[in-house]
Amino acid sequence: MLDDLKHHSKTVGLKQTMKALAANKVRVLYIAQDAEERLVSKVLDACNNKEIKICKVESMKLLGKKCGIDVGTAVAAIIDD
């Protein structure tokens, strides 16, 4: 499932993902389990009443690596083009 991030359009990070959620473009949301709760809660609140698949990822470092960046990230999403 994480490998889908390499092959589809995506957002990386809180700001980009929140913009995509507001525009109803998110299909799959990835959240790092070691991310700060205050960040994760904002994203989950934005997902309310939307049919978005939510996937938990072991760590921010792993999520960042799967997104092709050298730093960790709390959230990422696969978006519609």
N, CA, C and O atoms as a DFTB+ gen file, in Angstrom:
324 C
 N C O
     1  1       0.819      -1.194       0.000
     2  2       0.000       0.000       0.000
     3  2       0.868       1.266       0.000
     4  3       0.559       2.234      -0.695
     5  1       1.933       1.253       0.767
     6  2       2.820       2.416       0.805
     7  2       3.496       2.666      -0.533
     8  3       3.810       3.808      -0.868
     9  1       3.722       1.606      -1.299
    10  2       4.375       1.771      -2.600
    11  2       3.513       2.566      -3.574
    12  3       4.022       3.083      -4.568
    13  1       2.219       2.668      -3.301
    14  2       1.333       3.476      -4.152
    15  2       1.762       4.945      -4.163
    16  3       1.493       5.661      -5.127
    17  1       2.425       5.392      -3.102
    18  2       2.885       6.785      -3.040
    19  2       3.884       7.105      -4.136
    20  3       3.990       8.255      -4.564
    21  1       4.621       6.096      -4.597
    22  2       5.619       6.317      -5.646
    23  2       4.998       6.445      -7.026
    24  3       5.589       7.043      -7.925
    25  1       3.793       5.878      -7.196
    26  2       3.215       5.757      -8.527
    27  2       2.016       6.669      -8.789
    28  3       1.479       6.677      -9.897
    29  1       1.600       7.420      -7.805
    30  2       0.426       8.280      -7.956
    31  2       0.753       9.715      -7.544
    32  3       1.759       9.964      -6.881
    33  1      -0.090      10.639      -7.936
    34  2       0.050      12.016      -7.473
    35  2      -0.192      12.031      -5.971
    36  3      -1.054      11.317      -5.459
    37  1       0.588      12.863      -5.271
    38  2       0.494      12.844      -3.816
    39  2       0.747      14.219      -3.221
    40  3       1.258      15.129      -3.874
    41  1       0.368      14.329      -1.958
    42  2       0.763      15.467      -1.145
    43  2       1.672      14.926      -0.051
    44  3       1.544      13.774       0.364
    45  1       2.590      15.765       0.412
    46  2       3.476      15.396       1.506
    47  2       3.475      16.535       2.509
    48  3       3.783      17.675       2.162
    49  1       3.133      16.234       3.735
    50  2       3.123      17.251       4.774
    51  2       1.726      17.748       5.097
    52  3       0.770      17.526       4.354
    53  1       1.644      18.421       6.221
    54  2       0.356      18.866       6.746
    55  2      -0.322      19.915       5.869
    56  3      -1.502      19.776       5.549
    57  1       0.399      20.953       5.480
    58  2      -0.220      22.044       4.713
    59  2      -0.776      21.565       3.374
    60  3      -1.930      21.840       3.044
    61  1       0.048      20.845       2.600
    62  2      -0.398      20.359       1.292
    63  2      -1.591      19.417       1.440
    64  3      -2.542      19.479       0.660
    65  1      -1.534      18.552       2.441
    66  2      -2.601      17.578       2.634
    67  2      -3.894      18.256       3.071
    68  3      -4.972      17.872       2.618
    69  1      -3.805      19.247       3.934
    70  2      -5.014      19.965       4.361
    71  2      -5.656      20.706       3.189
    72  3      -6.882      20.752       3.088
    73  1      -4.847      21.283       2.307
    74  2      -5.391      21.949       1.117
    75  2      -6.107      20.949       0.217
    76  3      -7.187      21.233      -0.301
    77  1      -5.503      19.781       0.033
    78  2      -6.117      18.751      -0.803
    79  2      -7.408      18.230      -0.171
    80  3      -8.372      17.950      -0.883
    81  1      -7.437      18.099       1.145
    82  2      -8.666      17.673       1.833
    83  2      -9.768      18.706       1.647
    84  3     -10.921      18.342       1.412
    85  1      -9.434      19.983       1.747
    86  2     -10.422      21.049       1.569
    87  2     -10.987      21.057       0.152
    88  3     -12.141      21.426      -0.062
    89  1     -10.167      20.648      -0.812
    90  2     -10.598      20.609      -2.214
    91  2     -11.200      19.251      -2.594
    92  3     -11.506      19.016      -3.763
    93  1     -11.370      18.366      -1.621
    94  2     -11.948      17.031      -1.848
    95  2     -11.179      16.225      -2.892
    96  3     -11.783      15.557      -3.730
    97  1      -9.852      16.286      -2.843
    98  2      -9.023      15.570      -3.801
    99  2      -8.360      14.319      -3.223
   100  3      -7.764      13.542      -3.969
   101  1      -8.453      14.112      -1.916
   102  2      -7.737      13.005      -1.266
   103  2      -8.487      11.691      -1.419
   104  3      -9.680      11.598      -1.130
   105  1      -7.751      10.660      -1.888
   106  2      -8.315       9.311      -1.976
   107  2      -7.853       8.439      -0.823
   108  3      -8.652       7.723      -0.221
   109  1      -6.547       8.499      -0.510
   110  2      -5.976       7.694       0.569
   111  2      -5.107       8.602       1.429
   112  3      -4.286       9.357       0.909
   113  1      -5.287       8.529       2.731
   114  2      -4.523       9.335       3.672
   115  2      -3.600       8.431       4.476
   116  3      -4.022       7.394       4.989
   117  1      -2.346       8.832       4.581
   118  2      -1.360       8.092       5.370
   119  2      -0.975       8.941       6.572
   120  3      -0.652      10.120       6.431
   121  1      -1.013       8.335       7.760
   122  2      -0.673       9.037       8.990
   123  2       0.389       8.240       9.735
   124  3       0.231       7.041       9.962
   125  1       1.468       8.912      10.111
   126  2       2.535       8.267      10.883
   127  2       2.075       8.084      12.322
   128  3       1.529       9.006      12.927
   129  1       2.296       6.903      12.862
   130  2       1.850       6.608      14.222
   131  2       2.622       7.384      15.281
   132  3       2.125       7.577      16.390
   133  1       3.833       7.831      14.953
   134  2       4.612       8.577      15.934
   135  2       4.490      10.098      15.753
   136  3       5.261      10.859      16.337
   137  1       3.533      10.526      14.955
   138  2       3.302      11.958      14.750
   139  2       2.597      12.551      15.970
   140  3       1.921      11.848      16.721
   141  1       2.771      13.859      16.150
   142  2       2.125      14.535      17.276
   143  2       0.608      14.476      17.130
   144  3       0.064      14.684      16.045
   145  1      -0.053      14.194      18.227
   146  2      -1.508      14.036      18.237
   147  2      -2.230      15.300      17.769
   148  3      -3.263      15.208      17.106
   149  1      -1.699      16.473      18.104
   150  2      -2.378      17.720      17.715
   151  2      -2.382      17.893      16.194
   152  3      -3.319      18.472      15.644
   153  1      -1.353      17.401      15.514
   154  2      -1.312      17.473      14.048
   155  2      -2.272      16.459      13.434
   156  3      -3.037      16.770      12.521
   157  1      -2.211      15.259      13.953
   158  2      -3.044      14.179      13.421
   159  2      -4.522      14.494      13.610
   160  3      -5.334      14.215      12.727
   161  1      -4.874      15.067      14.741
   162  2      -6.288      15.354      15.005
   163  2      -6.854      16.374      14.016
   164  3      -8.021      16.278      13.637
   165  1      -6.046      17.349      13.594
   166  2      -6.496      18.320      12.588
   167  2      -6.849      17.626      11.275
   168  3      -7.877      17.913      10.661
   169  1      -5.998      16.730      10.869
   170  2      -6.215      16.021       9.604
   171  2      -7.423      15.103       9.708
   172  3      -8.249      15.056       8.797
   173  1      -7.531      14.378      10.809
   174  2      -8.668      13.472      10.978
   175  2      -9.985      14.233      11.055
   176  3     -11.000      13.760      10.544
   177  1      -9.983      15.397      11.682
   178  2     -11.189      16.230      11.718
   179  2     -11.602      16.655      10.306
   180  3     -12.791      16.694       9.987
   181  1     -10.621      16.970       9.473
   182  2     -10.907      17.376       8.095
   183  2     -11.436      16.209       7.265
   184  3     -12.057      16.422       6.224
   185  1     -11.196      14.986       7.715
   186  2     -11.660      13.795       6.995
   187  2     -13.091      13.397       7.357
   188  3     -13.693      12.560       6.684
   189  1     -13.636      13.997       8.420
   190  2     -14.981      13.632       8.858
   191  2     -15.980      13.729       7.717
   192  3     -15.973      14.682       6.938
   193  1     -16.840      12.721       7.637
   194  2     -17.917      12.653       6.650
   195  2     -17.419      12.579       5.209
   196  3     -18.172      12.874       4.281
   197  1     -16.168      12.191       5.013
   198  2     -15.634      11.998       3.671
   199  2     -15.213      10.536       3.551
   200  3     -14.744       9.935       4.518
   201  1     -15.378       9.986       2.396
   202  2     -15.001       8.593       2.181
   203  2     -13.541       8.510       1.771
   204  3     -13.211       8.388       0.592
   205  1     -12.681       8.578       2.771
   206  2     -11.240       8.543       2.554
   207  2     -10.680       7.362       3.310
   208  3     -10.949       7.187       4.499
   209  1      -9.900       6.553       2.619
   210  2      -9.236       5.433       3.280
   211  2      -8.066       5.986       4.085
   212  3      -7.256       6.754       3.566
   213  1      -7.981       5.595       5.352
   214  2      -6.913       6.074       6.232
   215  2      -6.000       4.902       6.581
   216  3      -6.454       3.864       7.063
   217  1      -4.713       5.086       6.329
   218  2      -3.719       4.048       6.597
   219  2      -2.715       4.563       7.618
   220  3      -2.193       5.671       7.492
   221  1      -2.454       3.748       8.622
   222  2      -1.445       4.093       9.633
   223  2      -0.089       3.573       9.160
   224  3       0.009       2.469       8.624
   225  1       0.942       4.368       9.361
   226  2       2.307       4.013       8.981
   227  2       3.148       3.989      10.256
   228  3       2.945       4.801      11.158
   229  1       4.071       3.075      10.320
   230  2       4.873       2.851      11.527
   231  2       5.557       4.105      12.058
   232  3       5.530       4.362      13.262
   233  1       6.169       4.890      11.172
   234  2       6.920       6.054      11.655
   235  2       6.935       7.176      10.619
   236  3       6.675       6.961       9.435
   237  1       7.245       8.365      11.096
   238  2       7.369       9.519      10.211
   239  2       8.540       9.318       9.247
   240  3       8.458       9.687       8.076
   241  1       9.609       8.741       9.739
   242  2      10.795       8.488       8.914
   243  2      10.450       7.571       7.740
   244  3      10.838       7.843       6.604
   245  1       9.723       6.485       8.015
   246  2       9.338       5.552       6.963
   247  2       8.402       6.218       5.952
   248  3       8.556       6.023       4.746
   249  1       7.447       6.991       6.429
   250  2       6.510       7.674       5.534
   251  2       7.243       8.662       4.639
   252  3       6.961       8.742       3.443
   253  1       8.176       9.411       5.205
   254  2       8.971      10.330       4.394
   255  2       9.774       9.603       3.333
   256  3       9.844      10.045       2.187
   257  1      10.375       8.498       3.713
   258  2      11.176       7.706       2.769
   259  2      10.313       7.196       1.616
   260  3      10.725       7.247       0.457
   261  1       9.122       6.707       1.934
   262  2       8.223       6.191       0.896
   263  2       7.705       7.304      -0.014
   264  3       7.303       7.047      -1.149
   265  1       7.717       8.534       0.485
   266  2       7.317       9.691      -0.330
   267  2       8.468      10.222      -1.170
   268  3       8.272      11.094      -2.017
   269  1       9.675       9.696      -0.939
   270  2      10.825      10.114      -1.722
   271  2      11.532      11.337      -1.173
   272  3      12.226      12.037      -1.910
   273  1      11.361      11.605       0.129
   274  2      12.051      12.741       0.742
   275  2      13.008      12.225       1.815
   276  3      12.875      11.100       2.296
   277  1      13.962      13.058       2.177
   278  2      15.004      12.648       3.121
   279  2      14.669      12.916       4.578
   280  3      15.472      12.611       5.460
   281  1      13.511      13.473       4.843
   282  2      13.087      13.762       6.215
   283  2      11.751      13.075       6.479
   284  3      11.077      12.629       5.550
   285  1      11.381      12.997       7.740
   286  2      10.110      12.386       8.083
   287  2       8.953      13.332       7.819
   288  3       9.124      14.547       7.715
   289  1       7.770      12.741       7.714
   290  2       6.550      13.536       7.562
   291  2       5.432      12.889       8.363
   292  3       5.356      11.664       8.459
   293  1       4.574      13.704       8.931
   294  2       3.486      13.196       9.750
   295  2       2.352      12.658       8.888
   296  3       1.725      11.658       9.238
   297  1       2.088      13.312       7.766
   298  2       0.981      12.898       6.904
   299  2       1.372      13.002       5.427
   300  3       2.232      13.789       5.033
   301  1       0.709      12.182       4.646
   302  2       0.827      12.226       3.181
   303  2      -0.488      11.689       2.634
   304  3      -1.253      11.042       3.348
   305  1      -0.737      11.964       1.370
   306  2      -1.997      11.503       0.779
   307  2      -1.835      11.254      -0.712
   308  3      -1.063      11.927      -1.393
   309  1      -2.573      10.282      -1.197
   310  2      -2.716      10.074      -2.640
   311  2      -3.916      10.893      -3.066
   312  3      -4.987      10.812      -2.465
   313  1      -3.724      11.688      -4.114
   314  2      -4.789      12.602      -4.536
   315  2      -5.221      12.306      -5.974
   316  3      -4.508      11.661      -6.743
   317  1      -6.400      12.797      -6.301
   318  2      -6.885      12.737      -7.677
   319  2      -6.157      13.798      -8.483
   320  3      -5.894      14.893      -7.987
   321  1      -5.839      13.478      -9.703
   322  2      -5.133      14.438     -10.583
   323  2      -6.039      15.568     -11.022
   324  3      -5.607      16.454     -11.759
